[in-house]
């Protein structure tokens, strides 16, 4: 799908860029003319994907970034600015799915793991992205929440809570920085055909197909449809 936006001369940072919606967004930014930084803890994957983009004539860089580590997020933003001079757009997409367990059976370890990436990671990304964009006086950030941020879903309490948190954090940051020329928004995708989307049913293909039946268009969305 051709991106109708022109990002020529702009610089974009995408987290969770090794696969799924993150990789699709990185490709869309590149196709629109942006220099794009692909950030993911799977650094070998994003370096390879960045090389593919460069081979196609785009400006791209792959960087290591575990968003649950504040110092790695800071380093990713610093590397972006060092390489390309600024940061105009960011897609805070990195996330993990919770292991299936009802609230009373869930563990503190799992709670910390999921919220650390899904909510803490978005907070860290916003913190350092906003610092840079405030210096520039402009920028746009999109956080990847979930349809789960609008409702509840039994069996994945840490995931649902983390995504509700992303929505609240997005609204707060949007109000804080709107007068400084920076826009902060969130998207709430439903079932998308990604590793995380399939992790909900832990590899059960029949269960996945059953989930697709509840999607109005009869199938899971595709990553490029979100990008």
N, C-alpha and C positions, 0 to 999 in steps of 0.2 A: 504494500500500500504506500503510495507516494505521500510524503509529508508536505503539506501545503505551506508550512512555515519556513521562513528563510533565517537561518542562524549563522550566516556567513560572518566570520570575524568574532563570533561568540565562543565561549568556553563552557563546557558542561561537565559535571561530575556525576557519575552513576554508581551507587553502591549495590552490592549483590549482582554485579554485572557479569558473572561467569555463566549465567544461564537464565532461562525464563524471561520474565518481564524486564529484568535489568539488562540483559543482553539485547533484547529487542529494542529497548529504549536507547541504548548506546548506538545501535545501528541507525535508528531513526534520527538521532541528533547528528550523526556523521553525514547521513544522506541529506540533511537540511543545511549542511555547510559548517557545522560547529566542530571545533577541536574538542575531542571527548576523552575523558579520563575514566577508565574502567577500573573500579575498586572492588576487591573481593578477597576473602581469606585464601581462596584458591588461586594464588598468584600466578602459578604456571598456566592456568586456564586463561586468565584475563590478559596475560602477556601474549599468549598465542592469538587470542581474539583481536587484540590491538594490532598485532603484526598483520593480520588479515586485512584490517581496515586501512593500515598504511599502504599495503600492497595495492589496494584499490584506489589509492590517491587521497585518502583522508588523513587528517592529523589525529593521532590517537596514542594513548599511553596506558599501560596496565600497571597498577600499583597494588601492593599487599595492604589489605585493610580488614581486620576483624573489628567490626563496629562496636563490639562490647568492650573494647580496649580504647579508652579515651586518647591515649597517646598515639595510637595508630590512626585514629580519625584525624587528629591534629596534623600528623605527618602527611596524610593523604591530601589534605587541603593545602598544606605548605608546598608539597610537590607539584600540585596543580598550578599554583601561582608561580612557582619557580620556573616551570616548564613553559607555561603559556601566558603568564603576565596578569591574569585576572580570573574571576569566577563569576559567570553570568547566570548559570542555571544549575540546579542540582535535583536529582531524583533519588530520594532516600528510600531505597527499595529493599535493602537487605533484611531478611527475616527468617525465622525458623518456625516449624510446626511443633506443637506440644505432643507428647506421648499421651495416648488415650487413657484417661482416668478421671472419674468423677471427683469432685472437690474433696470429699473426705478421704479419698484414697490417693490423692496427689501428694507430691513431696516438695519440701522446701528447695531441694536441689533442682528439681525440674522447674519450679516457679522462678528461681533465680536465673536459670539458663535461658528460659524463654523471654522473660521480661527484660533481662539484660541485653539481649539482642534487639528484640522488637520495639521496646520502648526506650531503654537506656541508650541503644544505638542511635535511634532517631534524635534523642536529646543531644547526644554528643555531636552528631552531624550538624544539627541546627546551630549549635553553639559556635562551632568554628566556621561554618559557612556564613552565618550572619555577621560574624566579626569581620570577615573579608568583604562581604557585600556592603556593610555599613561604611567601610573606608571608601568604596567606589561610589556609594550613593544610589545603587541600583542592584537588582537581582530578582530572581524568581526561584522558588523552591516548591517541589511537590513531594509530599510524604505518601508512601504507599501504606494505607491502612487496610481495611477489609470490610466486606459487607457484615462481618462479625462485629464491627465497631458500632453497628446500628441495632444489634439484637443480642440474643444469647445463643449458646449452642452447647448442649450437654456433652461432657466428656473432655473438653479442652479449656478449662477455666483460665489457665495462665495465658493462653493465646488470646482468648476473647478479652480478658482484662487488659492485656498489653495493647490491643488494637483500639479499645475504648480510650486508653491513655494517649495514644497517638493522635486521636481526634481532638481531645482536649488540649494537648500540647500545640497542635497545629493552630487551633483557634486562638490560643493565647499569644503565640508568636506572631500570628497575622495582625492582631490588634497592636502589639508592641512595635512593629516595624513598618506598618503601612505608610506612615508619614515620613519614613526615611527612604521611600522609593523601592521597597522590597515587598514582594508578594509571597505569601506562604499559603499553600493550599494542600488538600489531601484528596486522594481518590479512594474509593471503597469497592474494589473489584469483588465479584462473586466467584463462582467456580471457574478457575483458569487452568488450562492444561499445563501445569508445571510440576516440578518435583514436590513442592510444598502442597499443591492441590491434591496430588495423589497420596501424599503422606497421611492425609486425613483418614484414609481407609487402610493404611498400612499394607499396600500391595494387593488388596483384594479387588480384582478387576470387575467382578460382578457388582460389588458394592459401589464401585466408582461409576459404572454404567447406570446404576439405580439413582445415584446422585444427579447424573446428567439429565435424567427424566424430569427432574424438578426445575431445571433451567427453562425459562419460557421458550427459548429458541431450540430446545431439545438437545443441546450439546454444551460442553464446556467452552468457554472463551479461549481464544488463542493469544499468546503473549503479544504479538504484533498488533492485535486489536486494542490492547491497553496502551501500548507505546504511542 
